[in-house]
Amino acid sequence: MSDAKASPGESKVRDLVGDPYSRFVAFAHRVDSDLGPLTLIWKYYKPTGWFKNGMIKKRRVFLFIPRESGFTFRMVFNEEAIAIVRDEDFPDVVNQGLDEAKKYPEGKPFDLDEASFDLDLAARLVDVKLRSTK
């Protein structure tokens, strides 16, 4: 997945990630039907390799970073989105993750890996992102 010239196909990603990939696919279908339309665009960044940008209405809402036997699901939240998370009933892992995250100009990153990825939680976080301003 480090070949910068050609984006990986679905079968290559499925083989790389393994069983956890099916949960991401189910999540993507749910977001597309409930919040979308969702567009997944392959991008290459030298430190991480290939990843999928999850876009809704030209707005990046999450990143899917595949790796051997798993993945990282990443979102970046601005102050408004963080305030929404604080006001709603989210698990402690989300609040702690945002508390501990380094702040960048675009906001604070929050990651879930294949073990902690929960379809309902991830969909709720996408909804929060969409309700906040850019």
N, C-alpha and C positions, 0 to 999 in steps of 0.2 A: 504493500500500500504506500510505499515511499516513492514510487515512480511518478514524478511530477508531470509527465507528459500525457498520461492517459488515466482518466478517472476509472475507478473499479466498477465492475458491473454488479448487479444484485447477487448473482450466484457467488461471486468472489467474497462479497461482504458477508453473505449468509454462512459461507464456509469458514471465514475468519472468526466471526463473532460466535457462531454456534447457536445453541438453543435460545439464549437470551434475545436473539434478534427477533424472534416471533412476538415478543412483548412490545418491542419498539414498533413493529409493523402494525400491531393492533392499536397502539397509541396513535400512530400517524393516521390510521383510518378513522378513529374516533374524532380526533381534532379536525380532520377534513370534513367530516359530516356534521359535527356540532358547532365548530367555531370558524371553519375554513371559508373558502377553499385554501388548502395547504399545498404549497409547492416546495419540493425538496430539491435543492440545488447543490451539486458537488462543488467543493472548493478545495484548493490545496494551499497549505501553509507549512513551510519547511519544518518548524518545530513539532507539529502534530501529524503531518501527512494529510491524507484526504479526510474530509469530514463533510457532513451534509448540513447545509443551512436550511432550517425550517422557516419558510416565509409565508406570511399571511398578508395580503394586500400590500406587497412590496416592503413589508416590515419583518426584519429578522426577529423571530421569537425564541428560537432555540438552536443549539448545535448538537449534532449527533456525531460523536467521534468513535469510530469502530477501532477495536484492537483485538488481539488474540484472546479468544474465549470470553469476550465481554465488550463493554462500551462505556463511554462517559456521555451523559446527557447534561448539557450545560445551558444555563440561562443567565442573563445579566439583567439586574433590576435597578432602575433609577430610584430616587428617593420617594417618588410618589407611589411606585409599585411596592416598595418596602413598607410604606405606611399602610397600604391596603392589606398586606400580609399580616402586619401587626394587629390590625383591627379585626381580622377574621380568624377563625379557629383553625390554624395550621399546626401541624405537629412541631414539637420542640426542635426536631432536627433541622427544620427549615429556619426557624428563628435563630438558632445557634449558628447555623451555617452562614447566615447573613451577618450576624454579629461579628463572627470571626473573619469574614472575607475582607480582603484588601479592597479599598475603594479606588476605582479608576475613573477617569473623566466620564465614561459612559455608564458607570454604575458599579454595583457589586456582583461578582459572579457567584452562582450557586450550582453545585454539581451533584448529580446522582450517578452512581455506577450501576452495573447490572444487578448487583445484590440489593441495593436500596431503591431501585427504580420501581415505582408504583404507578400504574396507569392512571388511576383516579387522581392521585396527588399531582402528577405531571400535567394532567389536563387542567386541573384547578390553577396551577401556576401559570399555564399559558393564558387562561382566562384573565388572571390578574394582570399579566403583561399587556394584554390587549385593552384592558380598561384604563391603563395608565397612559399618559402622554409619552411621546418618544423620549 
